[in-house]
Amino acid sequence: MRKEQAIKTTYLSIAGNASLALVKGLTGYFGNSYALIADAIESTSDIFSSFLVLVGLNYSSRPADENHPYGHGRAEPLITFIVVGFLITSATVIAYESIQNIRTPHQLPAPYTLIVLGFIIVVKEFFYRIVSKKSSETGSSSLKADAWHHRSDALTSLTAFVGISIALILGKGYETADDWAALIASIIIFYNSYLIFRPALGEIMDEHLYDDVVEDIRKKSLSVPGVLNTEKCYVRKSGLSYHVDLHIIVNAYITVKEGHEIAHQVQDALKKELPQVGHVLIHVEPGHLPQPPAGAGHAQ
């Protein structure tokens, strides 16, 4: 279900980026606005990056096999790295062309470009909110990267709007305000690239980033009869799933079989109540309780 949600959202991103890239490119070319053309370049790169996200989601959701006992989830942050590469490349191209245009005299942008930009800003922010919400619901790092593509697109469009407005209001001598806006937009894209890259790197490096998930795991585990407490709990993300290593504390005087059954009940409860949980490894620790009367070998 979470995979299907993520894939549908990615198709929405692809359709939106393709449509807006065409609108931006045509408006920028005929309206004499390099900021809009730069925006179109970024949207075009977004189309390819969204296709990569789609490939990553399909591959990372493959079930575990002999060579990949923990599944293929790590493919997703790797795809995120490639998506970041697209962002950095497009930002570099925009920055270079902006500097070239700043040094080259040209005409003022057409006034109607502001109308197009206003529409694009609203649409892109709408896309950002939808994709960001779905990335939170599914836990997809590559979908989060795709959401930030939309936000960076909205920001570049906003800077272009400001630059073109300055050029049109102040008139002759301020034609390059549009190009300065594109240069500022490239800096914003570079910064957003880092924001996307950092959590994906943390996922690859198994950083402890999931306190909220750990808290949910402890609560669900304590609801299982026979679990007295929880001790260590390690969580690492792989694709759309979280792999869990959990230490539970049980009555020290129950049988090994009873402790084993409690551990399985915890596994079943976690997978049922927390669908984002994948592989679960339970380690049973003895609790320091008074020894029960002879013959009382049962869970308390």
C-alpha positions in Angstrom: 0.0 0.0 0.0 2.8 2.5 0.9 4.7 1.6 -2.2 1.6 2.2 -4.4 1.0 5.6 -2.7 4.6 6.6 -3.4 4.5 5.4 -7.0 1.2 7.3 -7.7 2.7 10.4 -6.2 5.8 10.1 -8.4 3.7 9.8 -11.6 1.9 13.0 -10.5 5.3 14.7 -10.2 6.4 13.5 -13.6 3.2 14.8 -15.3 3.4 18.1 -13.4 7.1 18.7 -14.1 6.7 17.9 -17.8 3.8 20.3 -18.2 5.4 23.2 -16.3 8.8 22.7 -18.0 7.1 23.3 -21.4 5.2 26.3 -20.1 8.3 27.9 -18.6 10.5 27.2 -21.6 8.1 28.7 -24.1 7.3 31.7 -21.9 11.0 32.3 -21.1 12.0 32.1 -24.8 9.2 34.4 -26.2 9.1 36.6 -23.1 12.9 37.2 -23.1 13.4 35.9 -19.6 16.4 33.8 -18.8 15.2 33.3 -15.2 12.2 31.4 -16.7 14.4 29.5 -19.1 16.6 28.5 -16.1 13.4 27.5 -14.3 12.5 25.3 -17.3 16.0 23.7 -17.2 15.5 22.8 -13.6 12.0 21.4 -14.2 13.4 19.3 -17.1 16.0 17.8 -14.8 13.1 17.1 -12.3 11.4 14.9 -14.9 14.4 12.7 -15.2 15.0 12.6 -11.4 11.3 11.7 -10.9 11.8 8.8 -13.3 14.8 7.7 -11.2 12.7 7.9 -8.1 10.1 5.7 -9.8 12.8 3.1 -10.7 14.2 3.3 -7.1 10.8 2.7 -5.5 10.1 -0.3 -7.7 13.5 -1.9 -7.1 13.8 -1.1 -3.4 10.4 -2.7 -2.6 11.5 -6.1 -4.0 11.3 -8.8 -1.3 14.3 -10.3 0.4 16.2 -13.0 -1.5 19.3 -15.2 -0.9 21.7 -12.5 -1.8 19.8 -9.7 -0.1 18.4 -11.1 3.2 17.3 -7.6 4.3 15.7 -6.8 1.0 16.7 -4.2 -1.6 15.7 -1.0 0.3 19.2 0.6 0.3 18.7 1.2 -3.4 16.4 4.1 -2.5 19.0 6.4 -0.8 21.4 5.6 -3.6 18.7 6.9 -6.1 18.4 9.9 -3.9 22.1 10.6 -4.4 21.7 10.5 -8.1 18.7 12.8 -7.8 20.8 15.3 -5.9 23.4 15.0 -8.7 20.7 16.2 -11.1 19.9 19.1 -8.9 23.6 20.1 -8.5 24.1 19.8 -12.3 21.1 22.0 -13.1 22.1 24.6 -10.5 25.6 24.7 -12.0 24.2 25.3 -15.5 21.8 27.9 -14.3 24.6 29.8 -12.4 27.0 29.7 -15.4 24.4 30.9 -17.9 23.2 33.6 -15.4 26.7 35.0 -15.1 27.1 35.0 -18.9 23.8 36.9 -19.3 24.6 39.4 -16.6 27.7 40.3 -18.7 25.7 40.5 -22.0 23.2 43.4 -22.6 19.7 42.3 -23.5 16.1 43.4 -23.6 13.7 43.7 -20.7 11.5 40.6 -20.0 7.9 40.8 -21.2 5.3 41.8 -18.5 3.2 38.7 -19.1 6.0 36.5 -17.8 4.9 37.6 -14.3 1.5 36.1 -14.7 2.9 32.8 -15.8 5.4 32.8 -12.9 2.6 33.6 -10.4 0.7 30.6 -11.6 3.8 28.4 -11.5 4.6 29.4 -7.9 1.2 28.4 -6.7 1.1 25.1 -8.6 4.7 24.1 -7.5 4.0 24.9 -3.8 0.8 22.8 -4.1 2.8 19.9 -5.6 5.4 20.3 -2.8 2.8 19.9 -0.1 1.2 16.8 -1.7 4.5 15.0 -2.3 5.9 16.0 1.1 2.9 14.7 2.9 3.1 11.4 1.0 6.9 11.1 1.7 6.1 11.5 5.5 3.3 8.8 5.2 5.4 6.3 3.4 8.8 7.2 4.9 10.4 7.4 1.4 13.7 9.4 1.3 13.6 9.6 -2.5 10.0 10.9 -2.4 11.2 13.5 0.1 13.9 14.5 -2.4 11.2 14.8 -5.1 9.1 17.0 -2.8 12.1 19.3 -2.4 12.5 19.5 -6.1 9.0 21.1 -6.2 9.9 23.4 -3.4 13.1 24.5 -5.0 11.2 25.0 -8.2 8.7 27.3 -6.4 11.6 29.2 -4.9 13.4 29.7 -8.2 10.1 30.9 -9.7 9.7 33.3 -6.8 13.2 34.7 -7.3 12.5 35.0 -11.0 9.2 36.9 -10.2 11.1 39.3 -8.0 13.9 39.8 -10.5 11.5 40.4 -13.5 9.4 42.8 -11.3 12.5 44.9 -10.5 13.6 44.9 -14.1 10.1 46.0 -15.3 9.5 48.6 -12.6 13.0 50.3 -12.8 13.3 49.9 -16.5 16.4 50.5 -18.7 19.6 49.7 -16.9 18.1 47.0 -14.7 17.6 44.3 -17.4 20.0 42.0 -15.6 17.8 41.9 -12.5 16.2 38.9 -14.1 19.6 37.2 -14.5 20.6 38.0 -10.9 17.4 36.3 -9.8 18.4 33.2 -11.7 21.8 33.2 -10.1 20.2 33.5 -6.6 17.9 30.6 -7.5 20.9 28.5 -8.3 22.3 29.1 -4.8 19.0 28.1 -3.3 19.1 24.9 -5.4 22.6 24.1 -4.1 21.5 24.6 -0.5 18.4 22.4 -1.0 20.6 19.7 -2.6 22.5 19.5 0.7 19.2 19.3 2.7 18.2 16.3 0.6 21.6 14.6 0.6 22.2 14.7 4.3 19.3 12.4 5.5 20.0 10.0 2.7 23.6 9.8 3.8 22.4 9.2 7.3 20.2 6.3 6.1 23.2 4.7 4.3 25.4 5.1 7.4 22.7 3.7 9.8 22.6 6.9 11.9 20.2 7.1 14.8 17.5 9.3 13.3 14.3 7.6 14.3 13.4 8.4 17.9 9.7 8.6 17.1 9.8 5.0 15.6 11.7 3.7 18.6 9.1 5.2 21.0 6.3 3.5 19.1 8.2 0.2 19.1 8.7 0.3 22.9 5.0 1.2 23.5 3.7 -1.7 21.3 6.2 -4.1 22.9 5.1 -3.3 26.4 1.5 -4.0 25.5 2.4 -7.7 24.9 1.7 -9.9 27.9 4.9 -11.2 29.6 7.1 -8.2 28.5 8.2 -6.4 31.7 10.2 -3.8 30.0 12.4 -3.0 27.0 16.1 -2.3 26.9 18.2 -1.6 23.8 16.3 -0.7 20.6 18.2 -0.1 17.4 16.4 1.0 14.2 17.8 1.4 10.7 15.9 2.4 7.7 16.0 0.5 4.4 13.8 1.8 1.6 10.3 2.1 3.0 10.9 -0.3 5.9 12.6 0.0 9.3 14.6 -3.0 10.5 14.5 -3.4 14.3 16.9 -5.0 16.9 15.1 -5.0 20.2 16.0 -6.3 23.7 12.9 -7.2 25.8 12.9 -8.0 29.5 10.9 -11.0 30.8 10.5 -12.9 34.0 13.8 -14.6 34.6 12.2 -17.8 35.9 9.9 -18.7 33.0 11.0 -21.4 30.6 13.1 -20.9 27.5 10.1 -21.9 25.4 7.8 -19.3 27.1 10.4 -16.6 26.5 10.7 -17.7 22.9 6.9 -17.5 22.5 6.8 -14.0 24.0 9.5 -12.8 21.6 7.4 -14.1 18.6 4.3 -12.4 20.0 6.3 -9.1 20.1 7.4 -9.6 16.5 3.8 -10.3 15.4 2.5 -7.3 17.3 5.1 -4.9 15.8 4.5 -6.0 12.3 0.7 -5.8 12.7 0.5 -2.4 14.5 3.5 -0.8 12.7 3.3 -1.6 9.0 6.5 0.3 8.3 8.5 -2.3 10.3 10.3 -4.9 8.3 12.8 -7.4 9.8 12.6 -7.7 13.6 15.2 -9.4 15.8 14.2 -9.9 19.4 16.8 -10.6 22.2 15.3 -11.8 25.5 16.8 -10.5 28.7 16.0 -11.9 32.2 14.2 -9.6 34.6 15.4 -9.5 38.2 12.2 -10.7 40.0 11.8 -12.8 43.2 12.1 -16.5 42.4 8.6 -18.1 42.2 7.6 -21.2 44.2 8.9 -24.5 42.9 7.0 -25.8 39.8 5.7 -22.3 38.8 7.3 -22.1 35.4 5.0 -19.7 33.6 5.0 -16.1 32.4 3.9 -13.4 34.8 
